[in-house]
């Protein structure tokens, strides 16, 4: 049996944060139905690249193993369908702005009357309360307000535009999963449902775990390139003679000693251990100069699989997929497509001793399972036909 067998989820989310969360849950065996609009399609469905059938690779990944059902949430018939589904699918995740689901009659207070065991997670940019509750936003907005980006930049530089969505995923997606699973465990013990309010700004703010406490306790404001982990010391990225980069994380003395020996500057070991800013900057400049003396391949030969000093090359994504560690951990999987072929996808990163992730199929076609879901719950073909004519599924 899969780890989350029995968890049945209605997913009203789009784009990245909610779908990533429900992908994680589906990978572990939860039964997920996406409730989508046929007229306001999730933009990820058309995100390039797309295959010959017009299926987006990103959509195929984020929505794997989930069923897709289209509903016009403004119609009462859609509410009737959702009420029927709630008898079995008693976990909801939604990503609308605060108040939208209430206006539709699909908020937690309305739906808990249908099923008191309901677990209802609202994932938004700013949460259900506060002056910004109705404000739109994206990942970089949440990171900007959280205080993270100011000290994640170079002293004279602009904040970096990240290649991954930190507030969306590390913030919203992962914390939503934690909240839902905690509520499910609580329900197992008490029979009580739960409302879960997750703000991506809150969760990004909570990621200030290393340097936020220093300010709260001693007003030590974290500043760019002045901290141990943001470029204030030699812990950093270094350019090679041919324009590639290596990440140096040799913080502990035993690793730092190996690093200095590899760079053939063992006499600089004591300088690297110094707490004096001048010594740290002098050591860092020496490291920069040495790295520029050799090309990427030469440094790869030095920082090879036998080197244990916490130095790794900065890889492109293509290179990362071929790295022996990624391959050994089976982080690329083949997920079935409807035509019998497969699509390469990023695997679930969680390994269990007695269970395996489930990859049933890539992201489904829009509304692909609408009729089968309704028929399985006792609605007749005639009723479904009437609803089609009325626009319930469009």
Secondary structure, DSSP 8 states (H G I E B T S, - for coil): --TTTT-EEEEE--TTHHHHHHHHHHHTT-EEEEEE-SSS--GGGG-S-B-TT--BHHHHHHTTT-EEEE--TTSHHHHHHHHHHTTT--EEEE-S-TTHHHHTT-SHHHHHTT-TT-EEEEEESS-SSSTTTT----HHHHHHHTTTTGGGS-TTS-----SS-IIIIIIIIHHHHHHHHHHHHHHHHH---EEEEEEHHHHHHHT-TTTHHHHHHH-----TT-STTTTSSS-EEEE-TTS-EEEE---SHHHHHHHHHHTT-GGGHHHHH---HHHHHHHHHHHHHHHTTS-HHHHHHHS-TT--SSEEE---HHHHHH-HHHHHTT-EEEEE-TTS-EEEEE------SS-------SS--TTTTHHHHHHHTT--HHHHHHHHHHTTT-
